[in-house]
Amino acid sequence: MARPKVFVSNAEVPEPGLALLRQECEVVEVPSNNPSYDTILQHMPSSGVDAIFWCSKYKLDAAVVDAAGPALRAVASMSAGYDHIDAHLLKRRGIPFGNTANVLNDAVAETAVALVLTVSRRLQEGRRALERGLWETGRPQFMLGLDVAGSTVGVVGLGGIGQAFAKRIKAFNIGKLLYSGHKPKPEASALGAEFVSFDELVRKSDIIVMACPLTAETKNLFNAQVFDEMKSTSILINVGRGGCIDQEALVDALKTKKIWGAGLDVMVPEPIPVDHPLVSLDNCVLFPHVGSATVGTRAAMAVLAAKNILCALKGQPMPSPV
């Protein structure tokens, strides 16, 4: 009996995931570490495939699903977010779909903490001053930052990543932890987190961390009106999705000092053009979407995506279904 055929959209998938698939399947990889959408389609076997292992920034849409053929029985994305997957299409066609939730919580939470510290202590600005020969050692007021200790921290999206971040930021002796969402979460009590409305979180927080997915509800959630409500000494951190922030409004808020600063691991587009205003602003720290980029985390994501596929091909529930 022929082994199931699995199409992998990127040659840079960590080996542990591929090795797991190869034990039971024929694996067809796109021979490129960063293939274009057209390249991915061109390498889809004309005979079709049984499953798709999607590791790409491009949209997995009807064209990809159609190219995979009628034998397609499973799709797994090597990501927690899935705004780049037409999940509604897969559901209509009865194709099981899974993501890699939770295994990246710690790594992304660490990235959020790194952004908080880098922005609050003006580390990027200080580094640039050093490089330009502007380090003034005789000035006690040089590069004054903001204290994380005693601050009010608000989390928008107290899911797995938000909770992992909350556990870490509490070690910095913060004053209060707030969160907003559709409803209170039972896990919040152990964290000492207080459920408040989004408007109250925006008004009261010194540090706001976005760990929410991109949906119709959260698109441009942080806009000009919200920036007007934030404290002038507040910091905005985003480790969710770039589309949750109106970037033009953010540029204005940073330039006019409506807010103290911002730290983004996600933005629109990715990669962001080097001449984009956010790149040159001293009070905006940009990371190149490295939230889950550790050796161990990426390997765990690849293994979970492979398990999602293998279980679906056997008619079993995916360990991380959407």
N, C-alpha and C positions, 0 to 999 in steps of 0.2 A: 504494500500500500504506500502511495506517495506521501512524503512528508509535507506538512503544511508549509506554504511559502510565506515568509514575512519580509515586507519591504521596509528598509530602514532609510530614512530621508537624509542622513548625515553620516559621513565616515568618521566623525569625531566622537561618536557615542562611546562611553567608557566600556572597556573590554568585559568587565564582569556581567553586564547586561547582555552583551552579544554572545558570550560563552554560554550563558543560560539558555538562550534561544537556540543556539546551534545544537544543543543536546537533543532537541526534539523536532527542530524545524530546518528548512532550507532558508538561509538568510541572504537576501539580495540588498546590497548597500549601494547608495549613490557614492561614487568614488570622488568625493570632494568634501572638504571640511566646512565649507560655507557656500553650498550650492544655491543658485538662483531658483526661483519658482519654476521657470521653464526647464532648467536642468533637472530638477526633481521629476517633473512630468515626463521628460524624455527618457529617464532611466526606469520608469515604471514598466515592468515586464508586460509585453503585449498579451501574454496568456493570462494575465491577472494574478492576484495574490489573495491569500487568505486573511492576512492581517497587515496593518500599517503601524510601524513604530515611528511616531512623528517627533522629530527633534529639529525644529525650524521656526524662524520668526514669521514665516509666511503663513497665509491662511490655508488651513485644510478645508477646502470648499468642495462644491459639487463636482468640479472638474477633476479633482484628485480622486474623489470617491468613485466617479464614473470610470476613470482610468484604471482603478484597481479591479474593476469587473464585478460581476454578480456573485463571485465566491467570497467576497469580503465578509468576514465574520467578527472582526475585532479591530478597534483602533485604540492605541495608547499614546498619550502625549507625555514626553519627558519634561513636565512642568507642573506646577501647582495651579497657576492661572490657566484659563482656557478660552480667553476672549479671541484667540487666534484659531479656534476650532469651531466649525459650524456644528455645534452640539445638537441643535434642533433638527438639522438635516439627518444626522446619525440616528436620532431617536425616531424620526418618522420612518426611516428605513429599517428600523429594528436592529441596528448594529451596536453592540455593546461598546462603551467608551469609558476609558479610565484615565486618571491623571496621577500625579505623584505627590499628593498632599502629605503634609506632616513631616516627611523625612528631611525637608529642607528648613524646618522651623528654626532650629538652633543657628544655622549659618546665616539666615536672613536677619534674625534678631541681633546677632553680633554685628552685622553690617549696619543696622539701625543705630546701635549704640555707638559705633565708630563715627557715624555721621553726626550724632548728637554732640559728641565730644569735639569733633573737628570744627563744627559751626560755632558752638558755644564758646570755645576757647580761641577762636579766630586763627586756627592753626594754618589754614591755607593762606590767609593773608600774611601771617607771620613768616611763612616759608617764602612767599613772594618778596617780602621786604628784605629778607636775608639775601636772596638771590640778586636783588637790585642794589645791595649795599646800603640799605636804609635801616638796618638794625641799630637802634639807639639804646645802648646799654646804660647810659646815664639818666634815663627818664623812667621814673617809677610808674608813670602813667602809660608807658608804651604797651600797646596791644592788650588793653584791658578786655577781659572776656566776661561771660555771664556764669553765675554759679548754677550747677545742676542740683547740688545739695539744697534742700529746702524749697525747690521749685514745684510747681503744679504741672504734672505731665498728663496729657490727654491722649488716649489711643482711639483712633477711628478704625474699628474692625478688630474686636478682641477675640479673634479666632486663634488657631494654633500659633501663628507667627506673633500676633499681638500679645498672647499670653507669655510666650517665650521671651519677648522683649520686656514685658512688665516685670517678670522675675529678675531679669538682669538689672534693669534701671532702678529697682528698689534698693539694690546694694549701694547705690550712690546717695542714700539718705535723703531721698526726695521728700517733699512735704505732703503731697497728696497725689493720688492716682485716680484719674477720671476715665470713663469710656462711654462711647455712644454706640447705638445700633438700633435694630428693630425692637429688641426686648432685652431685659436683664439676662445675664448668663450665670448659671450656677457656679462656674469655676471662678467667678469674680470675687466671691467672698474670701476664698483662701488667699487671694492676691491683695486683699484690702482695697479693691477697686470700687469706686462709686459710679453707679449708672446715672447719667445725666442726658439731657437733650443735646443734640448736635450744637444748637445755638449757645447753650450754656458752656459746653466744652470749649467752643471757639473763643468765647469772651474771657473765660477764667484761666485757660492754660498758658503756661510759659513755654512749654514744649509740646508740640502736637506731632504725633507719629501716625502716618497713614499706612495701614496694613490691610486695606480692603481691596476686593477685586474690582475690575472695571465692568460696570453694568450700566444700563440706561439711567439708573438712579444715581450712580456715583460719577458719571461723566461730568467733568468740569465742576465737581462738588466744591472745590476751592476756587472761587472766582473773585471778581473785584469787590462784590458786596461782602463776602466773607473776610477778605483781607482788611476791609474797613472796620470790621468788628474785632479783629485780633488786636492784642496788645502790641504797642510799638517795640516792645522788648521780647516779643515772642519769636519762636523758631518753628519752622515747618519742615518735617522730615517725611519723605515718601519712599517706601520700599514696596509699594503695591503695584500700581500701574500708572504710567505717565499721563494717560488720558483723564485721570481723576483731578488733574489740576489744569486750570486755564493758564497756560504758560505766558501769554501776553500780559495778563493781569498780574501774574507773579513777577515778571520783569519790572512792571511799574511799581509794584509794592516794595520791591527790593531797592530800586533806584531812589524812590521818594522816602525811604525809611519808614514806611507804614509798618513793616515788621523788621526784626533784627536780622534774620537770615534764613536761609533754606539749605537743606541737604537732600539731594535726589540721587537715588540709585536707578531710577526709571524716568524716562522722559519721552517726548514726542518731537521729531522721529528718533529712532535709534538706528545707527549712531546719530547723535545730534551734530549739525554742521559746526565746524570749528569757529565760524564767524557769528554764531548765534549769541545774542546779548548775554545769556546766562553763563556762557563759558568765561567771559572776561570779568564778571562781577566778583569782587572780593568777598561779598557776603553770600555767595551761592557756591556750595560745594557739590561737584558732580562726580559720581562714580559710574563707570561704564557697565552698569547692570551686572554687578558681580555678587549679588546677594547670596546665591547658592553655590558660588564658584569655589568650592574646596574639593580636594581630591576625594575625600570620604563621602561627602554629600552627593556629589555628582555620580559617583559609583552606586550609591544607594538608590538614587533616582532611576538610574538605568536598570537596576535589578528589579525595582518595583514595577517599572513600565513593562519589562519582560514578563514578570509574573502576571500582570494584568492580561497580557496577550495569551499566555499559555493557559491560564484558567478559562478564559473565554472560549478558546479553541476546543477545550475539553467539555464545554457546556457547564462549567462551574462559575460561581459568582466571582467577579474581579475583587481582589483585595482592596482596591481603591477606586471604586466606580464613581462616575459623575451622574 
